[in-house]
Amino acid sequence: MTQNTPLSPLSACFPRPLHHLQDVTHRVLSAAQLRARGVSAAQTSAQCLPGGPWQHLLPGVYLLHPGPPSGQERLHGALLYAGRPPVSSRRTAPEAADAGFGEAMVTGQAALALHGFATVPDLGALHRVDVLVPRTRRLRSTRYVEVVRATAALPVPVRLAGVPVAPVERALADAVAGLGDAEDVSRLLTEAVRAGHSEPAAVVRELSAAKLLGRPAVVGAVEALLAAGRAVAEERLYAMVREHGLPEPLWNVELRLPGGPELGGVDAYWPDLAVAVELDTRAPRSGAQEEGRRGGNRGAGRAEDPQWSAYAARRDRLERLGVTVVHLTPRKLREAMDQQATVVRTALMAADDREPAAYLVVLPR
């Protein structure tokens, strides 16, 4: 009786030593990468027969051991599947066999896991891996891979665990798009801010670009996100004053003229020096306003923003009364606290060179 051709041992399929296969990048290979290493399609098929040492993980992607794939192997395989060049260019771009990932990048919850989010499962527990590709790619989702097409230009990926990963804001938007529970959405967005992964304005802009702000599960979560963002920014402001030896101000106060109208609230105020700090934690512009800002017509965009108009009017009133208003953003406090402390200290030191400010009544906010 004829017997099936015995499976070749792993080393027999490769013309070079295999000690490098300990790395995940060599435990998961595409068909093109196998061909580039001298393994024919027939040899690959033989290795993937039932009971064989290899597995067919995804279309055109192979797992070079018989056990279940690890989270990293599933991730690597998803990128190889989504990053393979289109059929029309495979014959003319053999160098892509080693590049492997093309323009594809991990996004969604898998990307957030790589960014270090505690509120998403680890890679091994995720049921699917979202992969972001150019909008022109004709590629279907398959098995555990969910293909996400960019509606505009792809973001610039970051490199984490050896693979290209979408920035936090884009990964959040793609993760939120697949969630229907408001609590799940709120946990993700709040962690993004509280753990220092991003700023509320950047997250909301990405959610707006993805047309997700109108979803019921997202509306309340965005309000919680903005509240968390203000709390974190205030904590950073307190830390800046303490760590850089600035005089202790009056915190969160309302200013008004004696017997006159309210002038508005500030986050910190040094009454003897007439210096105020205001944190800009406004919700970001939306739609046409944001487009106007991106197009360079910054003044027009601000004029259409009621929050900005109110802030500018309050600042002008205070400065006419001799109060120096220092404007800080959460992002500046996070990325350049030393620099911002210098700005505030300079304003405090310059108080003696200015005309005395009007007397103001200070009330708790």
Sequence and secondary structure as in RCSB ss.txt:
>XXXX:A:sequence
MTQNTPLSPLSACFPRPLHHLQDVTHRVLSAAQLRARGVSAAQTSAQCLPGGPWQHLLPGVYLLHPGPPSGQERL
HGALLYAGRPPVSSRRTAPEAADAGFGEAMVTGQAALALHGFATVPDLGALHRVDVLVPRTRRLRSTRYVEVVRA
TAALPVPVRLAGVPVAPVERALADAVAGLGDAEDVSRLLTEAVRAGHSEPAAVVRELSAAKLLGRPAVVGAVEAL
LAAGRAVAEERLYAMVREHGLPEPLWNVELRLPGGPELGGVDAYWPDLAVAVELDTRAPRSGAQEEGRRGGNRGA
GRAEDPQWSAYAARRDRLERLGVTVVHLTPRKLREAMDQQATVVRTALMAADDREPAAYLVVLPR
>XXXX:A:secstr
         GGGG SS  GGGGSHHHHEEEHHHHHHTT  HHHHHHHTSTT S EEEETTEEESSSS   HHHHH
HHHHHHHHS  GGGTTT TTHHHH STT EEEHHHHHHHHT SSS  GGG S EEEEE TT     BTTEEEEE 
SSS    EEETTEEE  HHHHHHHHHHT   HHHHHHHHHHHHHTTS  HHHHHHHHHHTT TTSHHHHHHHHHH
HHHHHHHHHHHHHHHHHHTT    EEEEEEE TTS EEEEEEEEETTTTEEEEE       HHHHHHHHTT HHH
HHHT HHHHHHHHHHHHHHHTT EEEEE HHHHHH HHHHHHHHHHHHHGGGGS      EEEE 
